[in-house]
Amino acid sequence: MDLLAWILSQLIEIYMFIIIANAILSWFVFGTQNSVIRQIYWMTSRIVEPALSPIRRALGPMSRNLGIDISPFILILLLMILNRVLLP
């Protein structure tokens, strides 16, 4: 059981890095013509979007008034809590 928890914990950490990379790339992707950045952003979006969409829907209009998407931050917090539960 400990090995499985450790593996899941590592996968969660990798997923958190992908979320962070996607959030950072989202600042640059629309202002660049670099196809590599666009492809990396597209790939990371396909990985994180299924988890971010429900959070965005739950936040609804509240987050639109902020002018910034806080759903990646909330998802990372939830994943950190899950990680703490897996490996106390």
N, CA, C and O atoms as a GROMACS GRO file, in nm:
protein
  352
    1MET      N    1   0.082  -0.120   0.000
    1MET     CA    2   0.000   0.000   0.000
    1MET      C    3   0.086   0.125   0.000
    1MET      O    4   0.052   0.224  -0.066
    2ASP      N    5   0.197   0.122   0.073
    2ASP     CA    6   0.283   0.240   0.078
    2ASP      C    7   0.344   0.271  -0.058
    2ASP      O    8   0.359   0.387  -0.095
    3LEU      N    9   0.380   0.167  -0.132
    3LEU     CA   10   0.437   0.188  -0.265
    3LEU      C   11   0.334   0.252  -0.357
    3LEU      O   12   0.367   0.344  -0.432
    4LEU      N   13   0.211   0.204  -0.353
    4LEU     CA   14   0.105   0.261  -0.435
    4LEU      C   15   0.079   0.407  -0.398
    4LEU      O   16   0.062   0.491  -0.486
    5ALA      N   17   0.076   0.436  -0.269
    5ALA     CA   18   0.057   0.574  -0.224
    5ALA      C   19   0.172   0.662  -0.270
    5ALA      O   20   0.150   0.776  -0.311
    6TRP      N   21   0.293   0.611  -0.265
    6TRP     CA   22   0.409   0.689  -0.309
    6TRP      C   23   0.401   0.717  -0.459
    6TRP      O   24   0.428   0.828  -0.503
    7ILE      N   25   0.364   0.616  -0.538
    7ILE     CA   26   0.353   0.633  -0.683
    7ILE      C   27   0.244   0.736  -0.715
    7ILE      O   28   0.264   0.824  -0.799
    8LEU      N   29   0.129   0.724  -0.649
    8LEU     CA   30   0.021   0.822  -0.671
    8LEU      C   31   0.066   0.962  -0.631
    8LEU      O   32   0.032   1.060  -0.698
    9SER      N   33   0.140   0.972  -0.523
    9SER     CA   34   0.191   1.102  -0.479
    9SER      C   35   0.284   1.163  -0.584
    9SER      O   36   0.278   1.283  -0.610
   10GLN      N   37   0.369   1.082  -0.642
   10GLN     CA   38   0.460   1.130  -0.746
   10GLN      C   39   0.384   1.174  -0.870
   10GLN      O   40   0.418   1.275  -0.931
   11LEU      N   41   0.281   1.099  -0.906
   11LEU     CA   42   0.199   1.137  -1.022
   11LEU      C   43   0.125   1.268  -0.997
   11LEU      O   44   0.109   1.349  -1.088
   12ILE      N   45   0.079   1.287  -0.874
   12ILE     CA   46   0.013   1.413  -0.839
   12ILE      C   47   0.110   1.530  -0.850
   12ILE      O   48   0.074   1.636  -0.900
   13GLU      N   49   0.233   1.510  -0.805
   13GLU     CA   50   0.333   1.617  -0.815
   13GLU      C   51   0.365   1.650  -0.960
   13GLU      O   52   0.379   1.767  -0.995
   14ILE      N   53   0.377   1.549  -1.043
   14ILE     CA   54   0.402   1.572  -1.186
   14ILE      C   55   0.284   1.649  -1.246
   14ILE      O   56   0.304   1.741  -1.325
   15TYR      N   57   0.163   1.610  -1.210
   15TYR     CA   58   0.043   1.678  -1.260
   15TYR      C   59   0.042   1.824  -1.217
   15TYR      O   60   0.002   1.911  -1.294
   16MET      N   61   0.086   1.852  -1.093
   16MET     CA   62   0.092   1.991  -1.047
   16MET      C   63   0.190   2.073  -1.131
   16MET      O   64   0.163   2.188  -1.162
   17PHE      N   65   0.304   2.014  -1.167
   17PHE     CA   66   0.399   2.084  -1.253
   17PHE      C   67   0.339   2.110  -1.392
   17PHE      O   68   0.365   2.215  -1.452
   18ILE      N   69   0.261   2.017  -1.442
   18ILE     CA   70   0.196   2.037  -1.572
   18ILE      C   71   0.095   2.151  -1.563
   18ILE      O   72   0.083   2.230  -1.656
   19ILE      N   73   0.023   2.159  -1.452
   19ILE     CA   74  -0.074   2.268  -1.432
   19ILE      C   75  -0.001   2.402  -1.429
   19ILE      O   76  -0.045   2.498  -1.492
   20ILE      N   77   0.110   2.409  -1.358
   20ILE     CA   78   0.187   2.533  -1.349
   20ILE      C   79   0.242   2.572  -1.486
   20ILE      O   80   0.235   2.688  -1.525
   21ALA      N   81   0.295   2.475  -1.558
   21ALA     CA   82   0.348   2.502  -1.692
   21ALA      C   83   0.238   2.553  -1.784
   21ALA      O   84   0.260   2.647  -1.861
   22ASN      N   85   0.121   2.493  -1.776
   22ASN     CA   86   0.009   2.536  -1.859
   22ASN      C   87  -0.033   2.679  -1.825
   22ASN      O   88  -0.062   2.759  -1.914
   23ALA      N   89  -0.038   2.711  -1.697
   23ALA     CA   90  -0.077   2.845  -1.655
   23ALA      C   91   0.025   2.949  -1.704
   23ALA      O   92  -0.014   3.056  -1.752
   24ILE      N   93   0.153   2.918  -1.693
   24ILE     CA   94   0.256   3.012  -1.740
   24ILE      C   95   0.251   3.026  -1.891
   24ILE      O   96   0.260   3.138  -1.943
   25LEU      N   97   0.238   2.915  -1.961
   25LEU     CA   98   0.231   2.921  -2.108
   25LEU      C   99   0.108   2.998  -2.156
   25LEU      O  100   0.112   3.060  -2.262
   26SER      N  101   0.001   2.995  -2.079
   26SER     CA  102  -0.120   3.065  -2.122
   26SER      C  103  -0.097   3.216  -2.128
   26SER      O  104  -0.169   3.286  -2.200
   27TRP      N  105   0.000   3.267  -2.056
   27TRP     CA  106   0.031   3.410  -2.062
   27TRP      C  107   0.100   3.446  -2.192
   27TRP      O  108   0.088   3.560  -2.240
   28PHE      N  109   0.172   3.351  -2.252
   28PHE     CA  110   0.255   3.382  -2.368
   28PHE      C  111   0.203   3.328  -2.500
   28PHE      O  112   0.242   3.377  -2.606
   29VAL      N  113   0.116   3.229  -2.496
   29VAL     CA  114   0.082   3.156  -2.617
   29VAL      C  115   0.012   3.244  -2.721
   29VAL      O  116   0.032   3.223  -2.841
   30PHE      N  117  -0.066   3.339  -2.680
   30PHE     CA  118  -0.140   3.420  -2.776
   30PHE      C  119  -0.057   3.535  -2.832
   30PHE      O  120  -0.096   3.596  -2.931
   31GLY      N  121   0.055   3.564  -2.769
   31GLY     CA  122   0.140   3.672  -2.818
   31GLY      C  123   0.262   3.624  -2.894
   31GLY      O  124   0.349   3.705  -2.928
   32THR      N  125   0.271   3.495  -2.920
   32THR     CA  126   0.390   3.442  -2.987
   32THR      C  127   0.351   3.366  -3.113
   32THR      O  128   0.240   3.314  -3.126
   33GLN      N  129   0.445   3.361  -3.203
   33GLN     CA  130   0.427   3.281  -3.324
   33GLN      C  131   0.507   3.151  -3.315
   33GLN      O  132   0.509   3.072  -3.410
   34ASN      N  133   0.572   3.128  -3.202
   34ASN     CA  134   0.655   3.010  -3.182
   34ASN      C  135   0.566   2.885  -3.176
   34ASN      O  136   0.485   2.870  -3.085
   35SER      N  137   0.583   2.798  -3.273
   35SER     CA  138   0.497   2.680  -3.281
   35SER      C  139   0.526   2.579  -3.170
   35SER      O  140   0.437   2.504  -3.131
   36VAL      N  141   0.647   2.576  -3.120
   36VAL     CA  142   0.681   2.483  -3.012
   36VAL      C  143   0.604   2.521  -2.885
   36VAL      O  144   0.548   2.434  -2.818
   37ILE      N  145   0.601   2.649  -2.852
   37ILE     CA  146   0.528   2.695  -2.734
   37ILE      C  147   0.380   2.665  -2.750
   37ILE      O  148   0.314   2.621  -2.656
   38ARG      N  149   0.327   2.689  -2.869
   38ARG     CA  150   0.185   2.661  -2.894
   38ARG      C  151   0.154   2.512  -2.881
   38ARG      O  152   0.050   2.476  -2.826
   39GLN      N  153   0.242   2.426  -2.930
   39GLN     CA  154   0.219   2.282  -2.919
   39GLN      C  155   0.227   2.234  -2.775
   39GLN      O  156   0.147   2.151  -2.732
   40ILE      N  157   0.323   2.286  -2.700
   40ILE     CA  158   0.335   2.248  -2.559
   40ILE      C  159   0.212   2.294  -2.483
   40ILE      O  160   0.158   2.220  -2.400
   41TYR      N  161   0.167   2.416  -2.511
   41TYR     CA  162   0.046   2.468  -2.445
   41TYR      C  163  -0.074   2.381  -2.482
   41TYR      O  164  -0.156   2.350  -2.395
   42TRP      N  165  -0.087   2.344  -2.607
   42TRP     CA  166  -0.199   2.262  -2.651
   42TRP      C  167  -0.197   2.126  -2.580
   42TRP      O  168  -0.301   2.077  -2.536
   43MET      N  169  -0.079   2.065  -2.570
   43MET     CA  170  -0.068   1.934  -2.504
   43MET      C  171  -0.100   1.944  -2.354
   43MET      O  172  -0.173   1.860  -2.301
   44THR      N  173  -0.045   2.045  -2.287
   44THR     CA  174  -0.073   2.059  -2.144
   44THR      C  175  -0.220   2.094  -2.120
   44THR      O  176  -0.278   2.051  -2.020
   45SER      N  177  -0.279   2.170  -2.210
   45SER     CA  178  -0.421   2.204  -2.195
   45SER      C  179  -0.508   2.081  -2.203
   45SER      O  180  -0.605   2.068  -2.128
   46ARG      N  181  -0.475   1.992  -2.293
   46ARG     CA  182  -0.553   1.868  -2.306
   46ARG      C  183  -0.543   1.783  -2.180
   46ARG      O  184  -0.635   1.706  -2.149
   47ILE      N  185  -0.434   1.795  -2.106
   47ILE     CA  186  -0.415   1.717  -1.984
   47ILE      C  187  -0.487   1.782  -1.864
   47ILE      O  188  -0.548   1.711  -1.784
   48VAL      N  189  -0.480   1.914  -1.852
   48VAL     CA  190  -0.534   1.980  -1.733
   48VAL      C  191  -0.677   2.030  -1.749
   48VAL      O  192  -0.747   2.047  -1.649
   49GLU      N  193  -0.722   2.051  -1.869
   49GLU     CA  194  -0.856   2.108  -1.891
   49GLU      C  195  -0.968   2.023  -1.832
   49GLU      O  196  -1.062   2.081  -1.777
   50PRO      N  197  -0.964   1.889  -1.839
   50PRO     CA  198  -1.072   1.812  -1.776
   50PRO      C  199  -1.085   1.834  -1.625
   50PRO      O  200  -1.195   1.824  -1.571
   51ALA      N  201  -0.976   1.865  -1.559
   51ALA     CA  202  -0.982   1.892  -1.415
   51ALA      C  203  -1.016   2.037  -1.385
   51ALA      O  204  -1.078   2.066  -1.283
   52LEU      N  205  -0.976   2.129  -1.473
   52LEU     CA  206  -1.001   2.271  -1.450
   52LEU      C  207  -1.144   2.312  -1.484
   52LEU      O  208  -1.198   2.402  -1.420
   53SER      N  209  -1.205   2.249  -1.580
   53SER     CA  210  -1.340   2.289  -1.625
   53SER      C  211  -1.444   2.285  -1.513
   53SER      O  212  -1.519   2.381  -1.498
   54PRO      N  213  -1.452   2.177  -1.434
   54PRO     CA  214  -1.552   2.178  -1.326
   54PRO      C  215  -1.527   2.288  -1.222
   54PRO      O  216  -1.622   2.345  -1.167
   55ILE      N  217  -1.400   2.319  -1.197
   55ILE     CA  218  -1.369   2.425  -1.102
   55ILE      C  219  -1.412   2.560  -1.159
   55ILE      O  220  -1.470   2.642  -1.087
   56ARG      N  221  -1.386   2.582  -1.286
   56ARG     CA  222  -1.429   2.707  -1.351
   56ARG      C  223  -1.580   2.721  -1.349
   56ARG      O  224  -1.633   2.830  -1.324
   57ARG      N  225  -1.651   2.611  -1.374
   57ARG     CA  226  -1.798   2.616  -1.370
   57ARG      C  227  -1.847   2.645  -1.229
   57ARG      O  228  -1.942   2.721  -1.211
   58ALA      N  229  -1.782   2.587  -1.128
   58ALA     CA  230  -1.823   2.610  -0.989
   58ALA      C  231  -1.798   2.754  -0.946
   58ALA      O  232  -1.876   2.811  -0.870
   59LEU      N  233  -1.689   2.812  -0.994
   59LEU     CA  234  -1.659   2.950  -0.959
   59LEU      C  235  -1.753   3.046  -1.030
   59LEU      O  236  -1.791   3.150  -0.976
   60GLY      N  237  -1.790   3.010  -1.152
   60GLY     CA  238  -1.886   3.088  -1.229
   60GLY      C  239  -1.848   3.233  -1.247
   60GLY      O  240  -1.732   3.266  -1.269
   61PRO      N  241  -1.948   3.319  -1.237
   61PRO     CA  242  -1.925   3.462  -1.264
   61PRO      C  243  -1.831   3.529  -1.164
   61PRO      O  244  -1.771   3.632  -1.195
   62MET      N  245  -1.817   3.471  -1.045
   62MET     CA  246  -1.730   3.532  -0.945
   62MET      C  247  -1.587   3.548  -0.997
   62MET      O  248  -1.525   3.652  -0.977
   63SER      N  249  -1.535   3.445  -1.063
   63SER     CA  250  -1.397   3.450  -1.109
   63SER      C  251  -1.382   3.540  -1.232
   63SER      O  252  -1.274   3.593  -1.257
   64ARG      N  253  -1.489   3.558  -1.309
   64ARG     CA  254  -1.479   3.645  -1.426
   64ARG      C  255  -1.457   3.791  -1.387
   64ARG      O  256  -1.394   3.867  -1.462
   65ASN      N  257  -1.509   3.831  -1.272
   65ASN     CA  258  -1.493   3.969  -1.227
   65ASN      C  259  -1.352   3.998  -1.176
   65ASN      O  260  -1.312   4.114  -1.168
   66LEU      N  261  -1.277   3.895  -1.143
   66LEU     CA  262  -1.141   3.913  -1.093
   66LEU      C  263  -1.044   3.950  -1.204
   66LEU      O  264  -0.945   4.018  -1.180
   67GLY      N  265  -1.072   3.906  -1.325
   67GLY     CA  266  -0.982   3.932  -1.436
   67GLY      C  267  -0.866   3.835  -1.444
   67GLY      O  268  -0.777   3.851  -1.528
   68ILE      N  269  -0.866   3.736  -1.358
   68ILE     CA  270  -0.760   3.635  -1.359
   68ILE      C  271  -0.824   3.500  -1.328
   68ILE      O  272  -0.918   3.492  -1.248
   69ASP      N  273  -0.773   3.396  -1.390
   69ASP     CA  274  -0.825   3.262  -1.370
   69ASP      C  275  -0.757   3.199  -1.250
   69ASP      O  276  -0.637   3.169  -1.254
   70ILE      N  277  -0.833   3.178  -1.143
   70ILE     CA  278  -0.774   3.121  -1.022
   70ILE      C  279  -0.796   2.970  -1.012
   70ILE      O  280  -0.757   2.908  -0.914
   71SER      N  281  -0.860   2.911  -1.114
   71SER     CA  282  -0.887   2.767  -1.109
   71SER      C  283  -0.760   2.682  -1.100
   71SER      O  284  -0.762   2.581  -1.030
   72PRO      N  285  -0.649   2.716  -1.168
   72PRO     CA  286  -0.527   2.636  -1.148
   72PRO      C  287  -0.478   2.638  -1.004
   72PRO      O  288  -0.432   2.537  -0.951
   73PHE      N  289  -0.488   2.753  -0.940
   73PHE     CA  290  -0.447   2.767  -0.800
   73PHE      C  291  -0.533   2.677  -0.711
   73PHE      O  292  -0.481   2.608  -0.623
   74ILE      N  293  -0.664   2.679  -0.733
   74ILE     CA  294  -0.754   2.596  -0.653
   74ILE      C  295  -0.727   2.448  -0.677
   74ILE      O  296  -0.726   2.370  -0.582
   75LEU      N  297  -0.706   2.410  -0.802
   75LEU     CA  298  -0.676   2.270  -0.833
   75LEU      C  299  -0.547   2.225  -0.766
   75LEU      O  300  -0.540   2.114  -0.713
   76ILE      N  301  -0.445   2.309  -0.768
   76ILE     CA  302  -0.319   2.274  -0.702
   76ILE      C  303  -0.340   2.258  -0.552
   76ILE      O  304  -0.284   2.167  -0.491
   77LEU      N  305  -0.419   2.347  -0.492
   77LEU     CA  306  -0.447   2.333  -0.348
   77LEU      C  307  -0.519   2.201  -0.318
   77LEU      O  308  -0.485   2.132  -0.221
   78LEU      N  309  -0.616   2.165  -0.400
   78LEU     CA  310  -0.687   2.039  -0.381
   78LEU      C  311  -0.592   1.919  -0.397
   78LEU      O  312  -0.602   1.821  -0.322
   79LEU      N  313  -0.503   1.927  -0.493
   79LEU     CA  314  -0.407   1.819  -0.513
   79LEU      C  315  -0.308   1.809  -0.398
   79LEU      O  316  -0.265   1.700  -0.362
   80MET      N  317  -0.271   1.924  -0.342
   80MET     CA  318  -0.180   1.922  -0.227
   80MET      C  319  -0.248   1.857  -0.106
   80MET      O  320  -0.185   1.783  -0.030
   81ILE      N  321  -0.376   1.885  -0.089
   81ILE     CA  322  -0.451   1.822   0.020
   81ILE      C  323  -0.459   1.671  -0.002
   81ILE      O  324  -0.437   1.592   0.090
   82LEU      N  325  -0.489   1.631  -0.124
   82LEU     CA  326  -0.494   1.489  -0.158
   82LEU      C  327  -0.359   1.422  -0.134
   82LEU      O  328  -0.353   1.310  -0.083
   83ASN      N  329  -0.252   1.490  -0.169
   83ASN     CA  330  -0.119   1.437  -0.147
   83ASN      C  331  -0.090   1.417   0.002
   83ASN      O  332  -0.028   1.318   0.041
   84ARG      N  333  -0.137   1.510   0.084
   84ARG     CA  334  -0.117   1.498   0.229
   84ARG      C  335  -0.196   1.380   0.287
   84ARG      O  336  -0.152   1.314   0.381
   85VAL      N  337  -0.313   1.354   0.227
   85VAL     CA  338  -0.393   1.241   0.273
   85VAL      C  339  -0.324   1.109   0.236
   85VAL      O  340  -0.325   1.013   0.313
   86LEU      N  341  -0.266   1.106   0.117
   86LEU     CA  342  -0.198   0.983   0.072
   86LEU      C  343  -0.072   0.953   0.154
   86LEU      O  344  -0.049   0.839   0.194
   87LEU      N  345   0.006   1.056   0.178
   87LEU     CA  346   0.132   1.039   0.251
   87LEU      C  347   0.133   1.130   0.373
   87LEU      O  348   0.188   1.240   0.367
   88PRO      N  349   0.074   1.087   0.484
   88PRO     CA  350   0.068   1.173   0.604
   88PRO      C  351   0.206   1.197   0.664
   88PRO      O  352   0.218   1.267   0.765
   0.00000   0.00000   0.00000
